[in-house]
Amino acid sequence: MLGKEELEKIKKEIESEFPNDFALQQIHIARKIIAKEAEMKGLSYFDYIKLSIEDMKAVQ
């Protein structure tokens, strides 16, 4: 899980890239967070998403 400082850094970076589009900011912030978490676990972006989906199915 990312720390508060890392999340703020991502948020500010994305807000400067898309200053007038809140919805687009939220999408890109989420994608950056997912990419960072995947990197921390040594997985590719898509492998991390697949793993997350498998975890959700196991809970159901």
Jmol script that loads the backbone (N, CA, C; Angstrom):
load data "model"
ATOM      1  N   MET A   1       0.845  -1.181   0.000  1.00  0.00           N
ATOM      2  CA  MET A   1       0.000   0.000   0.000  1.00  0.00           C
ATOM      3  C   MET A   1       0.889   1.242   0.000  1.00  0.00           C
ATOM      4  N   LEU A   2       0.479   2.229  -0.732  1.00  0.00           N
ATOM      5  CA  LEU A   2       1.256   3.456  -0.847  1.00  0.00           C
ATOM      6  C   LEU A   2       1.030   4.367   0.351  1.00  0.00           C
ATOM      7  N   GLY A   3       2.046   5.110   0.672  1.00  0.00           N
ATOM      8  CA  GLY A   3       1.945   6.052   1.771  1.00  0.00           C
ATOM      9  C   GLY A   3       1.228   7.325   1.367  1.00  0.00           C
ATOM     10  N   LYS A   4       0.875   8.108   2.362  1.00  0.00           N
ATOM     11  CA  LYS A   4       0.134   9.344   2.125  1.00  0.00           C
ATOM     12  C   LYS A   4       0.928  10.317   1.246  1.00  0.00           C
ATOM     13  N   GLU A   5       2.240  10.408   1.478  1.00  0.00           N
ATOM     14  CA  GLU A   5       3.079  11.318   0.686  1.00  0.00           C
ATOM     15  C   GLU A   5       3.119  10.907  -0.780  1.00  0.00           C
ATOM     16  N   GLU A   6       3.236   9.605  -1.019  1.00  0.00           N
ATOM     17  CA  GLU A   6       3.268   9.096  -2.389  1.00  0.00           C
ATOM     18  C   GLU A   6       1.942   9.360  -3.101  1.00  0.00           C
ATOM     19  N   LEU A   7       0.839   9.169  -2.389  1.00  0.00           N
ATOM     20  CA  LEU A   7      -0.479   9.432  -2.968  1.00  0.00           C
ATOM     21  C   LEU A   7      -0.644  10.910  -3.317  1.00  0.00           C
ATOM     22  N   GLU A   8      -0.181  11.788  -2.428  1.00  0.00           N
ATOM     23  CA  GLU A   8      -0.266  13.233  -2.689  1.00  0.00           C
ATOM     24  C   GLU A   8       0.582  13.623  -3.892  1.00  0.00           C
ATOM     25  N   LYS A   9       1.752  13.019  -4.013  1.00  0.00           N
ATOM     26  CA  LYS A   9       2.638  13.291  -5.151  1.00  0.00           C
ATOM     27  C   LYS A   9       1.954  12.901  -6.464  1.00  0.00           C
ATOM     28  N   ILE A  10       1.350  11.716  -6.482  1.00  0.00           N
ATOM     29  CA  ILE A  10       0.635  11.253  -7.677  1.00  0.00           C
ATOM     30  C   ILE A  10      -0.512  12.199  -8.000  1.00  0.00           C
ATOM     31  N   LYS A  11      -1.269  12.571  -6.981  1.00  0.00           N
ATOM     32  CA  LYS A  11      -2.430  13.450  -7.176  1.00  0.00           C
ATOM     33  C   LYS A  11      -2.014  14.792  -7.770  1.00  0.00           C
ATOM     34  N   LYS A  12      -0.969  15.396  -7.235  1.00  0.00           N
ATOM     35  CA  LYS A  12      -0.518  16.695  -7.741  1.00  0.00           C
ATOM     36  C   LYS A  12       0.000  16.595  -9.168  1.00  0.00           C
ATOM     37  N   GLU A  13       0.719  15.512  -9.454  1.00  0.00           N
ATOM     38  CA  GLU A  13       1.254  15.301 -10.800  1.00  0.00           C
ATOM     39  C   GLU A  13       0.121  15.209 -11.824  1.00  0.00           C
ATOM     40  N   ILE A  14      -0.887  14.417 -11.496  1.00  0.00           N
ATOM     41  CA  ILE A  14      -2.009  14.217 -12.412  1.00  0.00           C
ATOM     42  C   ILE A  14      -2.855  15.482 -12.533  1.00  0.00           C
ATOM     43  N   GLU A  15      -3.063  16.185 -11.430  1.00  0.00           N
ATOM     44  CA  GLU A  15      -3.845  17.419 -11.486  1.00  0.00           C
ATOM     45  C   GLU A  15      -3.195  18.449 -12.403  1.00  0.00           C
ATOM     46  N   SER A  16      -1.860  18.473 -12.436  1.00  0.00           N
ATOM     47  CA  SER A  16      -1.179  19.424 -13.318  1.00  0.00           C
ATOM     48  C   SER A  16      -1.273  18.994 -14.780  1.00  0.00           C
ATOM     49  N   GLU A  17      -1.353  17.681 -15.026  1.00  0.00           N
ATOM     50  CA  GLU A  17      -1.483  17.191 -16.396  1.00  0.00           C
ATOM     51  C   GLU A  17      -2.886  17.410 -16.956  1.00  0.00           C
ATOM     52  N   PHE A  18      -3.899  17.303 -16.101  1.00  0.00           N
ATOM     53  CA  PHE A  18      -5.303  17.440 -16.517  1.00  0.00           C
ATOM     54  C   PHE A  18      -6.015  18.429 -15.587  1.00  0.00           C
ATOM     55  N   PRO A  19      -5.670  19.711 -15.667  1.00  0.00           N
ATOM     56  CA  PRO A  19      -6.174  20.679 -14.681  1.00  0.00           C
ATOM     57  C   PRO A  19      -7.682  20.937 -14.699  1.00  0.00           C
ATOM     58  N   ASN A  20      -8.321  20.707 -15.809  1.00  0.00           N
ATOM     59  CA  ASN A  20      -9.742  21.070 -15.894  1.00  0.00           C
ATOM     60  C   ASN A  20     -10.679  19.883 -16.058  1.00  0.00           C
ATOM     61  N   ASP A  21     -10.199  18.686 -15.782  1.00  0.00           N
ATOM     62  CA  ASP A  21     -11.036  17.503 -15.986  1.00  0.00           C
ATOM     63  C   ASP A  21     -10.923  16.561 -14.784  1.00  0.00           C
ATOM     64  N   PHE A  22     -11.809  16.749 -13.820  1.00  0.00           N
ATOM     65  CA  PHE A  22     -11.769  15.977 -12.584  1.00  0.00           C
ATOM     66  C   PHE A  22     -11.924  14.482 -12.834  1.00  0.00           C
ATOM     67  N   ALA A  23     -12.837  14.099 -13.722  1.00  0.00           N
ATOM     68  CA  ALA A  23     -13.073  12.678 -13.989  1.00  0.00           C
ATOM     69  C   ALA A  23     -11.824  12.025 -14.574  1.00  0.00           C
ATOM     70  N   LEU A  24     -11.184  12.686 -15.513  1.00  0.00           N
ATOM     71  CA  LEU A  24      -9.967  12.157 -16.109  1.00  0.00           C
ATOM     72  C   LEU A  24      -8.846  12.079 -15.077  1.00  0.00           C
ATOM     73  N   GLN A  25      -8.790  13.042 -14.181  1.00  0.00           N
ATOM     74  CA  GLN A  25      -7.809  13.010 -13.087  1.00  0.00           C
ATOM     75  C   GLN A  25      -7.997  11.748 -12.245  1.00  0.00           C
ATOM     76  N   GLN A  26      -9.229  11.454 -11.893  1.00  0.00           N
ATOM     77  CA  GLN A  26      -9.512  10.304 -11.033  1.00  0.00           C
ATOM     78  C   GLN A  26      -9.114   8.992 -11.702  1.00  0.00           C
ATOM     79  N   ILE A  27      -9.381   8.887 -12.994  1.00  0.00           N
ATOM     80  CA  ILE A  27      -9.008   7.678 -13.732  1.00  0.00           C
ATOM     81  C   ILE A  27      -7.497   7.498 -13.737  1.00  0.00           C
ATOM     82  N   HIS A  28      -6.777   8.566 -14.037  1.00  0.00           N
ATOM     83  CA  HIS A  28      -5.322   8.467 -14.111  1.00  0.00           C
ATOM     84  C   HIS A  28      -4.682   8.270 -12.736  1.00  0.00           C
ATOM     85  N   ILE A  29      -5.247   8.868 -11.719  1.00  0.00           N
ATOM     86  CA  ILE A  29      -4.750   8.646 -10.352  1.00  0.00           C
ATOM     87  C   ILE A  29      -4.900   7.169  -9.992  1.00  0.00           C
ATOM     88  N   ALA A  30      -6.057   6.600 -10.273  1.00  0.00           N
ATOM     89  CA  ALA A  30      -6.289   5.188  -9.968  1.00  0.00           C
ATOM     90  C   ALA A  30      -5.319   4.293 -10.728  1.00  0.00           C
ATOM     91  N   ARG A  31      -5.092   4.591 -11.999  1.00  0.00           N
ATOM     92  CA  ARG A  31      -4.168   3.778 -12.800  1.00  0.00           C
ATOM     93  C   ARG A  31      -2.742   3.874 -12.274  1.00  0.00           C
ATOM     94  N   LYS A  32      -2.327   5.070 -11.858  1.00  0.00           N
ATOM     95  CA  LYS A  32      -0.973   5.234 -11.311  1.00  0.00           C
ATOM     96  C   LYS A  32      -0.818   4.461 -10.000  1.00  0.00           C
ATOM     97  N   ILE A  33      -1.844   4.501  -9.165  1.00  0.00           N
ATOM     98  CA  ILE A  33      -1.802   3.769  -7.895  1.00  0.00           C
ATOM     99  C   ILE A  33      -1.693   2.270  -8.156  1.00  0.00           C
ATOM    100  N   ILE A  34      -2.502   1.770  -9.070  1.00  0.00           N
ATOM    101  CA  ILE A  34      -2.452   0.345  -9.406  1.00  0.00           C
ATOM    102  C   ILE A  34      -1.073  -0.027  -9.943  1.00  0.00           C
ATOM    103  N   ALA A  35      -0.521   0.805 -10.811  1.00  0.00           N
ATOM    104  CA  ALA A  35       0.795   0.527 -11.388  1.00  0.00           C
ATOM    105  C   ALA A  35       1.882   0.497 -10.312  1.00  0.00           C
ATOM    106  N   LYS A  36       1.823   1.426  -9.368  1.00  0.00           N
ATOM    107  CA  LYS A  36       2.817   1.468  -8.287  1.00  0.00           C
ATOM    108  C   LYS A  36       2.692   0.243  -7.386  1.00  0.00           C
ATOM    109  N   GLU A  37       1.468  -0.138  -7.047  1.00  0.00           N
ATOM    110  CA  GLU A  37       1.258  -1.311  -6.197  1.00  0.00           C
ATOM    111  C   GLU A  37       1.730  -2.578  -6.901  1.00  0.00           C
ATOM    112  N   ALA A  38       1.492  -2.675  -8.196  1.00  0.00           N
ATOM    113  CA  ALA A  38       1.966  -3.830  -8.966  1.00  0.00           C
ATOM    114  C   ALA A  38       3.487  -3.881  -8.951  1.00  0.00           C
ATOM    115  N   GLU A  39       4.101  -2.742  -9.162  1.00  0.00           N
ATOM    116  CA  GLU A  39       5.563  -2.657  -9.156  1.00  0.00           C
ATOM    117  C   GLU A  39       6.136  -3.085  -7.808  1.00  0.00           C
ATOM    118  N   MET A  40       5.491  -2.668  -6.728  1.00  0.00           N
ATOM    119  CA  MET A  40       5.951  -3.026  -5.387  1.00  0.00           C
ATOM    120  C   MET A  40       5.887  -4.536  -5.149  1.00  0.00           C
ATOM    121  N   LYS A  41       4.945  -5.206  -5.813  1.00  0.00           N
ATOM    122  CA  LYS A  41       4.795  -6.650  -5.656  1.00  0.00           C
ATOM    123  C   LYS A  41       5.555  -7.426  -6.730  1.00  0.00           C
ATOM    124  N   GLY A  42       6.240  -6.704  -7.603  1.00  0.00           N
ATOM    125  CA  GLY A  42       7.019  -7.356  -8.647  1.00  0.00           C
ATOM    126  C   GLY A  42       6.174  -7.955  -9.758  1.00  0.00           C
ATOM    127  N   LEU A  43       5.003  -7.385  -9.988  1.00  0.00           N
ATOM    128  CA  LEU A  43       4.093  -7.880 -11.010  1.00  0.00           C
ATOM    129  C   LEU A  43       3.902  -6.839 -12.101  1.00  0.00           C
ATOM    130  N   SER A  44       3.488  -7.306 -13.261  1.00  0.00           N
ATOM    131  CA  SER A  44       3.112  -6.365 -14.308  1.00  0.00           C
ATOM    132  C   SER A  44       1.747  -5.781 -13.941  1.00  0.00           C
ATOM    133  N   TYR A  45       1.388  -4.704 -14.595  1.00  0.00           N
ATOM    134  CA  TYR A  45       0.104  -4.042 -14.353  1.00  0.00           C
ATOM    135  C   TYR A  45      -1.045  -5.038 -14.529  1.00  0.00           C
ATOM    136  N   PHE A  46      -1.026  -5.768 -15.649  1.00  0.00           N
ATOM    137  CA  PHE A  46      -2.124  -6.685 -15.948  1.00  0.00           C
ATOM    138  C   PHE A  46      -2.127  -7.912 -15.039  1.00  0.00           C
ATOM    139  N   ASP A  47      -0.951  -8.408 -14.682  1.00  0.00           N
ATOM    140  CA  ASP A  47      -0.903  -9.537 -13.747  1.00  0.00           C
ATOM    141  C   ASP A  47      -1.455  -9.139 -12.384  1.00  0.00           C
ATOM    142  N   TYR A  48      -1.174  -7.923 -11.967  1.00  0.00           N
ATOM    143  CA  TYR A  48      -1.697  -7.431 -10.683  1.00  0.00           C
ATOM    144  C   TYR A  48      -3.223  -7.350 -10.718  1.00  0.00           C
ATOM    145  N   ILE A  49      -3.757  -6.864 -11.819  1.00  0.00           N
ATOM    146  CA  ILE A  49      -5.216  -6.772 -11.948  1.00  0.00           C
ATOM    147  C   ILE A  49      -5.836  -8.163 -11.945  1.00  0.00           C
ATOM    148  N   LYS A  50      -5.229  -9.104 -12.701  1.00  0.00           N
ATOM    149  CA  LYS A  50      -5.740 -10.481 -12.725  1.00  0.00           C
ATOM    150  C   LYS A  50      -5.728 -11.087 -11.324  1.00  0.00           C
ATOM    151  N   LEU A  51      -4.640 -10.869 -10.603  1.00  0.00           N
ATOM    152  CA  LEU A  51      -4.521 -11.390  -9.243  1.00  0.00           C
ATOM    153  C   LEU A  51      -5.607 -10.785  -8.335  1.00  0.00           C
ATOM    154  N   SER A  52      -5.855  -9.496  -8.499  1.00  0.00           N
ATOM    155  CA  SER A  52      -6.891  -8.828  -7.697  1.00  0.00           C
ATOM    156  C   SER A  52      -8.273  -9.394  -7.996  1.00  0.00           C
ATOM    157  N   ILE A  53      -8.538  -9.683  -9.260  1.00  0.00           N
ATOM    158  CA  ILE A  53      -9.832 -10.264  -9.644  1.00  0.00           C
ATOM    159  C   ILE A  53      -9.979 -11.661  -9.055  1.00  0.00           C
ATOM    160  N   GLU A  54      -8.904 -12.450  -9.109  1.00  0.00           N
ATOM    161  CA  GLU A  54      -8.939 -13.792  -8.523  1.00  0.00           C
ATOM    162  C   GLU A  54      -9.191 -13.716  -7.023  1.00  0.00           C
ATOM    163  N   ASP A  55      -8.570 -12.754  -6.356  1.00  0.00           N
ATOM    164  CA  ASP A  55      -8.782 -12.578  -4.913  1.00  0.00           C
ATOM    165  C   ASP A  55     -10.231 -12.218  -4.614  1.00  0.00           C
ATOM    166  N   MET A  56     -10.819 -11.355  -5.456  1.00  0.00           N
ATOM    167  CA  MET A  56     -12.214 -10.958  -5.242  1.00  0.00           C
ATOM    168  C   MET A  56     -13.145 -12.144  -5.443  1.00  0.00           C
ATOM    169  N   LYS A  57     -12.861 -12.982  -6.443  1.00  0.00           N
ATOM    170  CA  LYS A  57     -13.697 -14.162  -6.688  1.00  0.00           C
ATOM    171  C   LYS A  57     -13.605 -15.145  -5.530  1.00  0.00           C
ATOM    172  N   ALA A  58     -12.428 -15.257  -4.934  1.00  0.00           N
ATOM    173  CA  ALA A  58     -12.251 -16.179  -3.814  1.00  0.00           C
ATOM    174  C   ALA A  58     -13.050 -15.742  -2.596  1.00  0.00           C
ATOM    175  N   VAL A  59     -13.237 -14.448  -2.428  1.00  0.00           N
ATOM    176  CA  VAL A  59     -13.983 -13.914  -1.289  1.00  0.00           C
ATOM    177  C   VAL A  59     -15.475 -14.164  -1.452  1.00  0.00           C
ATOM    178  N   GLN A  60     -15.957 -14.154  -2.657  1.00  0.00           N
ATOM    179  CA  GLN A  60     -17.394 -14.332  -2.925  1.00  0.00           C
ATOM    180  C   GLN A  60     -17.734 -15.735  -2.644  1.00  0.00           C
TER     181      GLN A  60
END
end "model"
wireframe off; spacefill off
backbone 0.3
color backbone group
